[in-house]
Amino acid sequence: MVGPTGRVFGIDMTDEMLALAGSSRIQVGRELGYDNVTFHKGFLEAIPLADGVADAVISNCVINLSADKRRTLHEAFRILKPGGRLVVADIVTDDHIPVQIKNNEKFRGECLGGAMRQEELMAMLRSAGFAAVRLLKRFPYRQVGSTSFYSLTFAAVKSAGGQTAEVIYRGPFAAVHTESGELLLKGKKTRVTLTDVEARDENIFVVDEAGAVVNVVQAGGCCGLPPESGAAPAPATTHAAAAKPRQYADCLVCGSELRYFIDERDRCCYYCGEKKAANASCHNGHFVCDGCHQHKGVAVIKKYCTESAIEDMVTLMKKIRAQPAIAMHGPEHHALVPGVILSTYRARGGKVGRKEILTAIERGSKVPGGVCGFWGSCGAAVGAGIAFSVILEATPLTPAKRQTAQQATARILGKIAALQAGRCCQRETVLALQEAASLSGEILPVALLAADTLHCSQYHRNRECIRQECMLWDRRDKSAAAARSMALVI
């Protein structure tokens, strides 16, 4: 996950474990294509690394074995860079551990005798200097007598320094305290000092001088949607990638080029932290799951498609794709296509309502990213098929309607597959909508419309662009641009 330019240090106190880990190094390096892992002998209470070398410190069920847990947490804090994070899974209890468990050699070896009391763990983290402590997961683990043990995953940050900002606590509680002890009353604008992590927390609105929210991307309110430029970036932080707004192209986190895997690999999503099967990550190791990739985009799609009276599918598609929540490529397009078809069909007099539009969008949002390569299909074609199925009220037990929807999907997929090209969600969405309009007169009570034109303006950012081979390529505009560039060079 750190990529070829990053480094990984493994720490263990036993020669046997170090030898076992070292025996896998050559094979792991060969499979990765680079060797960036080193192992060091040492104790958690005296980690053999220099100050401030690590962006992240992780531990899996080991701190409970430490004889001096406070010292261990201080050591983790010492080796972290400002802005670095600690993420740990370990065993905790809610109550004090009875002596007969704490002093039992077997229970200590089973990670129970040295388990941390959760309340004391929070105090130790604060004492070590950590801020923005979060409890990520907690599951029941073991029951010994009347003592319950839990598997707890928590995270904490070595602050890069606080910054003042005006914030509004959103709820649901009446009030909360910041790490520095400042009180936030729900709904009241207050100037406080925030750590970089607190400034990105979506439980608060961070507002600028004009009162605009700068840390949360929002859909519209009673006065319509926000400006198309989108929300301003979150306050500055030493986590450069985390502070940046979502990128429009390639990796949403850093904008670097994506690399696709032939087989799925377990990766942790940059935004939600959940480990999931990934079919791609960027060259910097960032992975964004489909849910996080599209959830804001799908919210925008739902709002536009349920409220729009636009009749032309291409017009509505352009309006939605102009919003900052919609990336150049991504699974949100699989929800966009059926939403646009149903919305414009209703605007032209088709008998569908808000419920049917939302149903189609939800179905489309479940089509994973990358299906154009991994499934031998295209999410835009599948999305169009979803729209026809909803309009026709097809089910697995309606042979004629089912066949019609499948034939529509196949025809649209054939149109998309006629091009030998890498992915381009804009091109494939337009093709799907145009072909859906073409065949709608044959199979729908109300014909669809896709008469609006679209001239591509993203070709310079799309590495897979096929240029003149694409029907969206405007030769006059591109020729003029080339002439202007030539004149500048001269």
N, C-alpha and C positions, 0 to 999 in steps of 0.2 A: 504493500500500500504506500510505502514511502517513495517508490520509484527508484530508477537507477542512480539518481543523484543523492538519495537519502541514505541514512545509516541506521542500523539496528544493533543494539547492544543487549546481549543476554547475560543475566547475572545469576549465578548459583553458588552455593557454598560447598558442594560436593564434587569431588573429582569424577565420580561415576556418572553423574548427570551431565557434566561438562563434556566428558568423552562421548556419551551417547548423542548429545546435541551436535558435537563436532563431526561425528561420523556421517551425518546427513548433509553436511554443508556443501560438499561437492555436487551431490545430486540436485539439491535445491538450487544452487547457483546455475547449474546447467539448464534446469527447467525454466528458471526465471530469465536467463540470459545475462545475468549480472550477479556478482557476489558482493553483497554489502552487509553481511552479518558477521559479527565477532562475539565471542563469548569470554566472560571474565569471571574469575573466582572471587567471591566476596560475600559479605553479609549485608542484609538489608539495612542494618544499623550503621554500616560504613561502606556505602556503595563506591566502588573503585572507579569513579568518573569525576571529571572536573566540574566546577560550578557552571550552571547555565548552558549545558550542552544539549538538552533534550527538549523537543517540542511536545512530547507526550510520554508519560510513564504509565505502563499498564501492569496489572498484577491479577492473577487468577487464583484465589483461595490459598494465599501464602502468608499474608500479613498476620493472620491468626496464629501462625507458628512463631512469630517474632517474640523474643523475650522482652523487647523494649519497643512497643508499638509507637510511642511518641517520637522516639529517636528515628524510627523508620520513616514516619511521615515527614519529619524535618529533613531527612536525607532526600526524599523524593522532591520536596520543595527546593532544596539546594541545587539539585542538578537540572531543574526545569528552567527554561528561558522565561523571561517576563511574558505573560500571555499564554504560556504553556499550560497543558492540562494533565490532570491525574484521573485515570479511569480504572476502577477496581471492582472486582467481584470477590466477595468474601462472606464469611459466616458471622451472623450477629444474633443477639438475643434482645428481648425487651427488658428482662430482669437480670439480677445478679446471678451468676452461675454458682450452684452449690459447690462446696469444697470437695465433695466426693467425686464430682465430675472434673473440676478444675485440676485436681492433683492426680488424676488417673492417667497413667501413661498411655493406655489404649485410646481413651477419649481424646487426648491431646494429639495423638497420631491421626485420628479421624477428623481433625479440624474442629472439634467441639470444645475441648478443654480450654483452648486459648481464644475462643470466639469473643468478639468485641461486643460490649453492650452498645446498642445503637446510639443512645443519647450521649454516651461518653465519646463515641467515635466522632460525632459532630463537634463536640467541644475540642477534641484533639486536633481535628482539621483546622478549626479556627485558630487554635493556639499555635499551630505550625505556620500560619500565615495565609492559608488558603482562603479564597473567596468564592462566591457563587456556587456553593455546594448544592448538588442536586442528587436526589434519590431517583434512579432510573428504573430499577426493577426490584421486586421483592417477592420471593416465593417461599412457602413452607418447606423446610428441609428435613429436619429430624425432630423426634420427640423422645426425650430421655426422662422418664419419671414425669414430673410436673414442669420440666423445663422445655420450652419450645425454641428451636433453632431455625433461622431463616437464611436463605441465600439472598444477599443484598448486592446490587450493582449500583455504585455511586460515582459521581464525577465531581471534580473541583478544579479551580483555576488559580494559577499564580498570577495575580493581577499585574497588569502593565501600568497601573496608576489610574486613579479615578479622574473623572471629568464631570463638570457641572452641566446639567441639562434640565429643561423643564419637562416634566412627565405628568401623565394622568394615569392613575391606576384604574384598570378596566373592570376588576372584579374577578371572581364572584364574591369574595369576602368583603366585609365592611372596611377593612384596612389591613395593611401589611407594613412590615419594617424592612428597609434595605439592610444590606450586610453591615453598613456603617451605623445603623441604628436610627435612621431617619424614617419618620412615619409618613406613609402614603395613604390618604383617605380616598375611598372610591369616588371617582368623578372629579376630584379637586386637582387643579393644576398646581404643581409644587416644584420648586427648583431644588434639586438634590445632587449629591455626588454619586455617580454610578461607576461600577466597574465596566469593562468592555463587554462582558458577558451579560450583565444586567441590562445594558443599553440595547441588546438585541432580543431581549425577552419579550414575547408577544403578549404577556399579561399586562404590559404597560404600553401606553402610547408615548413615544418620545416626540416632542413637537418643536418646530423651528420658530423663528421670530414671527413668522406670519401665522403661526398656529397650525401649520400643516404637519401631519404625521409623517415621520421620516424613517421609521423602523419596521413598518408593516405595510405590505402591498395590499391595497383595498379595492374591492369592486365599488360600484356606484351607490349613492344614497338617494334621498328624495329629490335632489337637484341634478341627478344624472351621474354619469361616470366621471372619474377624475381625469385630468388632462392626459393626453396620450403619451406624454413624456414619462408618466409613472411617478411613483414616490421617489423622494430624494434618497440617496444612500444613507445607510446607518452611520452613526458617529464613528470616527476613526478608531482603529484598533490595531494592535501589533499582529493580530491574525489577519493578514492582508486579504486572503481569500474569503474569510468569513465576513469581513467588513464590506466587501464589494456587493453591489446589487447582482441579481441573477443575470448571467450572460445570455445574450440573444442567440448565439451560435455556438456549436461544439459543446464543451463542458460548461454546464450551468454555473459551476463554482468559479473556475479560473479562465475559461475561454480557450483552453488548449485543446488540441486535436484528440478526438476519441479513437480508441482502438477496440475492435470487436474481437471477442473470443469465439472460437469454433465450438467449445463446450462451455457450459455455465460454470461459474466459480462463485464460491461464497465470498461476499463482500459486505462491509458495513456501509449503509447509506450515510452520506455526509450530513444530511439534514436531520433525519429521524433517528439515526444511530442503530437501526435494526439491521441484523445480519440477514441478507437475502441472496438468492441465486441471481448472479449478475451475468449479463452477456456482453458488457462493455464497461470500460473505465477510461479515463483520460491518461495522458502520459505522466501526469503528476499523481496518479493513483486515486483520483476522486471518482466515486460512484454515487449516482443519484437514482434512487428507485423510481419506478413508474408513478407510484402514488405521490411522491414529493415533486416529481417532475411536472405533473399535470394538475395537481389539486387546485392551484389558483387559476390556472387556465380554464379548467372545467367550470369553475364558479363564474368566470366571465362569459363562457359559452352559454351557460344556463340563463344568465341574466339577459343577454342579447336575444337569444332565440325565443325566450318566453315573452319578451316585451316588444319585439320588432314587428313592424308592419311592412318591411321591405319584401318585394316580390321576387327580385332577381337574386339567385343563389350566389353568383359571383360577387355582387355588390355587398351582400351581407357577409360573405366570407372575408372580403377585403377589410371591412369595418372591424371584424373580430380580430383578424390577424394583425391589425395595426396596434392592438393593445399590448403593453409591455409584458403581460402575463403569458403571452403566447410566444414560445420560442420558434426559431426558424425550422427546426426539426423536433419531433417528439410525439408521444402517444396521445397528446391532447387533440391532435388532428383526427384521430380515430373517433373521438366524440364530436368534433366540430362538424364533420360531414353529415351524420344523421340529424344533428341538431339543426343545421342550416336547411337541409331538405324538408324536414317537418315544419319548420318555422315559415319558410316561404310558401310551402304547400298550403298551410293555413291561411296565409295572407292572400293567396289567389283563390280562396273559397273552398279549399279542401276541408273535409270534415274530420279534423283532429283538434285536440285541445292542449292545454298546458300539461296535463298528465301524460299524454302520449309523447309530447316533445321531451319531457324529462326522462321518460322511460327509454327513449331512443338514445339520448345522451349518456345515460347510465350504462346501457349495454355497450355502447361504443367505447366508453372509458375503461372497460374491462379487457379490451384487446391490447395485448402487451406491445411495448415498443420493439422495433426490430423485426416484426413479422414479415416485412417485405423480403428479408433475406433468410431468416431462420425458419419460416413456415411455408415459404414458396407462395405467399399470398401478398396482399397489401391491405393495410388497415383502412385506407380510404375506400377501397372496393368493398371490404367487409362492412364498413360503416354505411355505405350506400345500401347494401343488402339489408342491413338492420332497418333502415328507414322504410324500404319497400315492404319488409315484413310487418312493421308496425302499421303502416297505412292499409295494407291488405288484410290485417288481422290474421296473419299466418301462424300456425302452430305445427308441431311435429305430426299432428293428426289431421291436417287439412291438405290432402295431396295436391290439389290444383294450385292453391295459394302458395304452398311450400315450394312447388316446382317453379312457379313464376318468379318468386323472390330469388331462388337459386340461379335461375337463368339470367336475371338482371345482374346479380353479383358476378357471374361468369363473363357476361358481356363487358362489364365495366373493367374487370380484371384483365380481360384480353386487350382492351384499349391501352391500359397502363403498361402491360407486359410487351406491347409491340415495340417499345423503346428499350434498347440495350444501354442502361444507365444506372448509376448509383442512386441512392435515395435522394429525393427532393420532395418534401412534404407539400410544398406549394404547388409544384407541377402536378403531382399525383392527385391532390385535392381538386384542382381545377379540372383535370381530365375526368375524374369521377363525377363531378357535378355536371359537366357538359354532356357526358354520355348518359347520365341519369335523366337529364332534360330531353335528350334525343329519343330515348326509349319510353319515356313516361306517357307520351300520347298513345302508345300501344296498350299499356297495361293499367294506367291510373285513371280515375274518373276526371281528374283535373290535371292538365299538363303542367310540368315544371318549366321554369324559365332560367336560362343561363346565357343571356345576351350581352352582359357587360364585358368590357375588355380589361385585361390586366397586363401591364408591361413590367417585366421583372426588374426589380431594383436591388435584389440581394445577390446577384450573380458573383459580385466581387468578394462576398463572404462565404460562398458555398464552394467548398473544394471539389465537390462532385458535379458541379454544374457542367452540362453538356453544350452550353453556349448555343451556337447557331443551329444545332440539332433540335433545340427545344422550341415549341410553338409559342412560348412566352417571350422569346428573345426578340427584342425590337431592334432591327438592324439599323434603322435611321438614328435612334437614340445612341446606340453603341458606336456607330460611325462618327457621330458628332463628338461624342466623348473622347474617342481616340484622336480626332483631329485637334481638339482642345489640348489634350495631353501633348501631342506632337508640337503644337505651337509654343507651349510652355517650355519644352525641352530646347527648341530652337532659340 
